[in-house]
Amino acid sequence: MAEETHHCGYSAIVGRPNVGKSTLLNRIIGVKLAITSHKAQTTRHSILGIKTLDKGQVIYVDTPGIHERADHAMNRYLNRTAKTALADVDVLIFVVEALRWTREDEKVLGLLQGRELPVILAVNKVDQVKQKEQLLPFLAEMAGRFEFTEVVPLSANKGNNIDTLETLVIKALPVGDNFYPDDQLTDRPEKFFAAEMLREQLTRRYAKELPYAVSVEIERFEESNGLYRIGAVIWVEKPGQKAILIGRDGNALKQAATLARKAMQAFFDCKVHLNVWVKVKKSWSSDEAALVRLGYGD
């Protein structure tokens, strides 16, 4: 009997904003690495999630949603980050929403043209389709748009058909030994996840466009006797935004910080003491140099 081959490589999860890419990454890895929200453009960085199985190791790269508007420094950064990931992987997972195809989906598809690597189409949110007979024509339509290696209907939220996707990704990777230890789940430092967990609460709790004018910087991250002491600065662009974040008597910020602290304690599996400040940095999200200083540079 021939010896079973072992595969290892990189797979980027790409798509327009708000199709469930981060939810898919979290479902595959089994740990919440990427923050999620019903708001688009929640993901701002490429995040590596490492999944080791008997047949191989997959390094999944979650990317920001690719969108049409590029008239803003932050938008240009998000698009550049996503496009860079496409050039450095072995397999692409193109995520679309069941029964929905948009101009931004078309833009992502255009970026895949001419690339000589396997592309798996993941049709997400099939659990939300009430009339299941509509799925087959949609899947056939998608298969005709591009020469996909496979088309996989799934639900990242419910976990439906995720094992099928993982099997297909493993088979499409090059033969080789693992790049990372079997028990490693990501390459990102703990400090990064602390900032993201606080930003997630801000993204979820505050309405309209405020979350997109917010960035989180961890100024202090210390561990002592099973206690993490974390100091975080929330950067906004206008004094009025600072007032909204803090809220009356500071209650809004206290509530967001409390939820973030609880998330951190669950993630780090230890007690967390979290201090949060809000500071104003005018037009930081429109300034390329400011983005680099706040950790958005490549």
ZAROFI-503977 format. One record per residue: x, y, z of N, C-alpha, C, O in turn. Coordinates in steps of 0.05 Angstrom, whole numbers, plus 5000, padded with zeros to 4 digits. Atoms other than C-alpha are relative to their C-alpha. Layout:
<lumlums>
XYZXYZXYZXYZ/...
</lumlums>
This chain:
<lumlums>
501749765000500050005000501850255000503750275015/498449765002502750684981499750175025497650195037/500049834976504751145038498350254995498650384974/501749765004499651705048501750255002503450285020/498449765001502452385031499050205021496750205029/500549794981502852965079500250274987502150324972/500149745014500953665055500350235020499550215043/499849764984502554355081500250244982501650244961/499849765016501555055055498150215010496850185031/501649774993497755715056497550024984497549964960/502549975014490555845039498750265009498250305032/501349754994487556545035497049994997496049874978/502949985001480256675050499450284990499950485004/500449745012478057245004497150044993495549844991/502749945007471657594986499350295006501050435017/500849734993467758234991499550035030499449835044/500549974971466258535059497449865008495449854993/502450094987461258205105498749754988496349714988/501050265010460657515072500549775019499749555014/499550214980463057135133502849885000503249665009/497350115001470557055121501249955028502349745033/499050034973472457165194498649785015499849635030/501650224987466856715218501049734990501149545006/499050255012469456175171502749935012503149705020/497450054987476556245198499749905028500949705036/500450084972474156205270498849725002499649565019/501350275000469855595254502149784994502149585007/498050205008475655225220502049965023502649735029/497950024980480855375274498849905027500249765042/501250094975475955255331500450195023499750145046/499549794980478155885368499450274986499850304962/500749755012475856595358502550174997503450305016/497749845006481856915325499350274988500650474993/500849755015478357435281497450115012495649965017/502449884990473357925307497850014979498450014955/502250015019466457915276497950215008497750295031/502149814996460758405268498250004976499049914955/501749985023454758525224500850234982499850254960/499149775016458259155200502249914981503849734988/498050075019462559105138502750125008502950305024/497349914996470159205139500949985029502450155038/499150034972470958955210502949915001504450005017/497250095001477358585192501850204987501250304965/498249815010483159055182502849894994504450024982/497350125003489158585182499749724988497649594991/499950285008491057925150500749845025502749905039/499550154976490657415206500549714993499049584978/499450285006493956735204498749825021499049865045/501150214983490156145233501149734991501049674967/498550255007493855475235498349765009497649745032/501650244995490054825230501749754993502449714969/498450245004493954175238498249755002496849715022/501650255001490553515217501949774994504349814990/498350245005493152805207501250014972503449924968/499150005028493752925132501750254992502750274970/498449775007497253595136499450245018497950225037/500449754985497454305161499350224980500650264960/500949785016493754895132500450265015499550295038/499749734988495755615147498050184985498550264963/502249845012489356005134500650305005501450385026/499649714998489856755120497350134996496250134974/502549845001483657165136500850284990502650405001/499349745011483657805095497850205002495450125004/502249805001479858465096498449974975499449874954/501850015023473958505049500950194978501650424984/499349835022475658764980497650164990495550044985/502349845007471159344962500750214979503150244972/499749835023470259864908501350275007503050374992/499049744993471760514944502950005008503649845026/497249984993479160694946500950295002503150364996/499549724998478661434959500950095028500950325035/499449954972480761375032502449835007502749614998/497550144994487461175062499449725013500849535006/500650254987484260635106498949804979499749564979/501050185021480460345046502249904982502249664975/497850095017486760325004501749805015502749615003/498550194984490359975061498749735001500049524997/501550264999484859445067500249854974500749614974/499850135026484859304993502849904994503249684984/497250095005492459274990500749765016502149585007/499550234982492758795049498849754988500149544987/501450235012487658335016501449904975501849664971/498850075025491058354948502849875004503549694990/497450114994497958214978499849715008501549545000/500350284991495357575010499649814976500349584978/500550175023493257314941502549904987502649694975/497650075014500357304917501849805015503749705003/498150154984503356894973498849745011499749645032/501450244989498756284981500049784979500749824955/500150235017497855594951497249944990496849824969/502850065007490155554951498450255008499050385028/501849784994484756094949497249895007496249714993/502850054994477956034983498550264995498850465009/501649765007473256534950497249975012495749795005/502550024986467356654996497950194988498450434985/502349845009460656894969497649935017497649735031/502550054985453756944999498049864982497649934959/502050155015448456444977497850184989496750355003/502149865015443656734925500550294997498750454991/499449725003447257394923502750044985504749924993/497649935015452357664872500050304995498150414984/499949705002454658394873502350094983504049934974/497849895015459358854837502749965015504849925002/497650054985464358764894500949714998503349654997/499350285006464058004884501449984973503349844970/498950015027465458124811502950115000504650024986/497449894998471458554830502049805011504249775002/498350214989474358004873500649784980502949704977/499650205020473257504818502050094979503649934969/498049905020477157954770502849985010504649944994/497250034989483157924817501049714999503449665000/499250285001483057164812500749914972502049714968/499550085028483457154736503049994995504550165003/497250035008490056904709501849895021504249865016/498350114979492556624775500149704998498049574997/499750295004495355924768500149865027502249755034/500150144974493155634834497149925004495350054993/502850094996486955254858498350215013499250355032/502049824987480855674875497549855007496249744989/502450134990475355374917497950215006498450405021/502249814994468655734917498449905024497449685023/501550074976465455724986497450175000497650425004/502649865001458055914981498949995028497849795037/500649984971456556145052497150075005495750164987/502749934991450156255091497749844987495549954984/502150165012446355685058497849945021495549875013/502050064980442755585125497950225001495750175012/501949785000439256255113498149984976496350144973/501750035024436256025047497649835007497849595013/502450154992429055825061499149814978498249594984/500950175023427455554991502549874988503849984971/497550145007433055044982500349944970502549914960/499950065029431154904910501250234984501950194961/498749775014433955594892503049975000504450114985/497150024997440955364912501349884975503349984966/498750145023442354894853500450184976502550184965/499649815023441155424798502250205007503850284989/497949804992445555914838502749874999504650004989/497450145001451155404846500949954971503249984965/499350045028450855244772500950264987502750274971/499249745010451155984756502850085009504450174993/497349944990457256074800502149834987504349934980/498050185013460755474770500650094971502850044961/499649905027459955804702501650264998502450344976/498649745000463356454722503049975000504450154992/497150044997470256154734500649705002498849545009/499250284998474055504731500949935028503249895034/499450064972473555354805500849705002499849534988/499250274995477054734831497749845012497249615005/502450124988470854584873498150235008498950465011/502149824990464354924893498849875025497749655023/500950124975462454804966497950185013498550395023/502149864984455755034996500549945030500949715037/499550044972456655145071498850215017497750415007/500849804980454755525134502350035020502749855036/497949954981460555825172498950045028500149965048/501349954974455756025227499249745014499649705038/501150254989452655335236502149775000501949575014/497950215003458854925216499349794979500849594976/500850205020455254565159502149994977502950194966/498250065023460054255108502850115003504350124983/497349904996466354555138502049784997504249834986/498150225003469653875141500649944971502949874964/499650045029468653795066501950214989503750144974/498249795010471954465053502949955009504849984994/497350054989477854295098501449774985503849794979/498950235015478953625062500950094972503150014964/499349915027478953964994502550195001504250174983/497749814997483854505018502649845004504649894991/497650164994488753985046501049864974503449864969/499250145024488653584981501350184979503050104963/499049815020490154214940502750115007504050254991/497549894991496354394981502449844990502149604984/497550155008503554204962500649785021499949815045/499150214982506453574993502450125016504250245004/497849904983511053755052499449975029497249905037/500250024971512353765126498750265011498650464998/501349774987508854235175502050235004504450195009/498449764996511354945180500150095029502050215038/500249914972509055055252499649755018498849545009/500650214981508554625315497149924999495450094993/502750105003502354195317497950155017495650175010/501949874981499254575376499950304996498550445011/500149715004500455285349497550074983497049944962/502549925014494055635326500250264984498650304966/499749745014496556315302502950105003504450015020/497449874998502756735290499950275013501950405017/500349734989499857365320500650005030499949815044/499549984971502157595389497550065016495550155005/502349964982497457635449499250305000496850365002/500649725000497958395447498250084977496450254981/501749955023494758405378497149925006495250085000/502750094995488758005402498650175022496250205021/501249824980487758455462498850244987496650334994/501049765014487059055416497649934984495650084983/502350085017482358675370497549955016495350015007/502450064984477758445426498750265010496350275013/501149754992476959155450498750144976496550254978/501249885024475759405379497449864992495649994982/502450145007470558865369497650115016495550155005/502149894984466459135427499150284991496850354991/500649735011466959845399498449984974496650134969/501450035026464859605330497249915004495449994989/502750114996458859235357498250195015495750195010/501749854982456459735408499250284990497250394998/500649725008456760405372499050014972499949864954/501550005025452160575314501450164978503450314983/499349855024453260855245503049974994504149764995/497250015010460361045222502150035021504550015015/498049954980463761155289502149785002504549855004/497950204998467260475291502250024979504449944984/498049985021470860635226501950225005504050244991/498149794993474061245257501449945026502550125039/498950084974476660845316502349804995502149624978/497950195000483260485326500949955028500650135045/499250074973485960125387503049955000504049804984/497150054997493260145409500549915029499750035048/499350114973495959725467502750125008504750074996/497649874991500960145505501449855023503849885027/498950164979501959665563498949724999496549684997/500850284999501858905564502049855017504249785007/498150134981504958575624498649775014496249775020/501050244986504057895657501549965026504049965026/498850044974505357775731498249835017496049915023/501450184982503157195775497249944991495349955006/502550085011497556985729498050234995495750184991/501649765005494957695719501150164977503550224977/499249835023495258085653499150285007496850335012/500549724997495758835662500250134973502350154961/500149905028493559165597499050295000497050365013/500849725003493259905581499550054970501350014954/500849965028489560095517499250294995497950415011/500949735008488660755480498149964976498849824956/501849995022482660845435500350264986499850484997/499549755016484361345380497550064984496449894970/502249905017478761755349501050254985503250354990/499249785017478862325300498950275008500050485000/501349744993474362855332499249995030498649785041/500849984972472863095403497149895004496549775025/502750094998465462945390499949695001498249585015/499950295000467162215376500949895027500049695037/499050084973470962175442497750025020497449845037/502349974981464762435479498049774997497049675016/501950225005460361905446501149745012499649595024/498850254990465161345463499949985031499249785042/499950004971465761545536497149995011496649845030/502850004991458261675544499650155026501450255038/500749864976454661985602501249875025500849635030/498750104976458661915666501949774994502749625012/498150215007463361455628498849724998500349524995/501250274999458260885628500349844974500749604975/499850155025458660715554502749874997502949644989/497350115002466160625555500449785021501749585015/499750214979465860235621498749744991499949534995/501450245009460859745591501649864978501949614979/498450125021465059635528502649885011503349665003/497550104988471459555569499549755016501249575016/500650234984468159065615499649754983500649534989/500450235018465858615558502649924987503249684984/497450075012472758665526501749865020503149665013/498350134980476158485591499149715004500849535007/501050284997471657865599500849834976501549594980/499150155023473257655528503049945001503849724994/497150054997480657735542500649795020502349625016/499550204980480257325605499449724990500849534996/500750265011476856765567502149914980502949684978/498050065021481956805510502749935012504049745004/497350044988488256855553499949805024502049715033/500450194978485356395608501450095025502849945038/498949894975487556855664498550265006497050364990/501349744992485257475702501350234984503750224978/499149775016485858135664499250255015496950295022/500649734990486358835692500450194976502650214965/500049845025484559315635499550295006497450365019/500449714998485460065634499750114971501250034953/500649905027482560445574499850315001498550425018/500249715003483561165552499150064971499549904953/500849915027480561545493501550254993501550445009/498549765008484962035455499350074971498349914956/500749905027483962465393502550034983504550164992/497949965020488562425333498650074973497549894960/501549905022485662845277500649854974503049834966/499850125027484362475211502049784998503349744978/498050225001488661875230499449804978501249694965/500750205019484761415183500450094971500249934952/499549895027486161875123503050064995503750154974/497149935000493661945138501649744998501649585017/498450255004498261395110502149975022502449755033/498050014979503661575161498849935027500049775042/501450074975498761545219499249715000499449585021/500750285002496360865195502449825007502149625021/497650154995503460605197500750015030501349805042/499449984972504560875267498149845018498949745039/502050154985498260535291499949704993498149565002/499750285005500359865263498749904975498349664972/501350095025496859855195501949994977501149924955/498150015023503159905153500949724994500849545012/499150275007505859305115503049985006504249775001/
</lumlums>
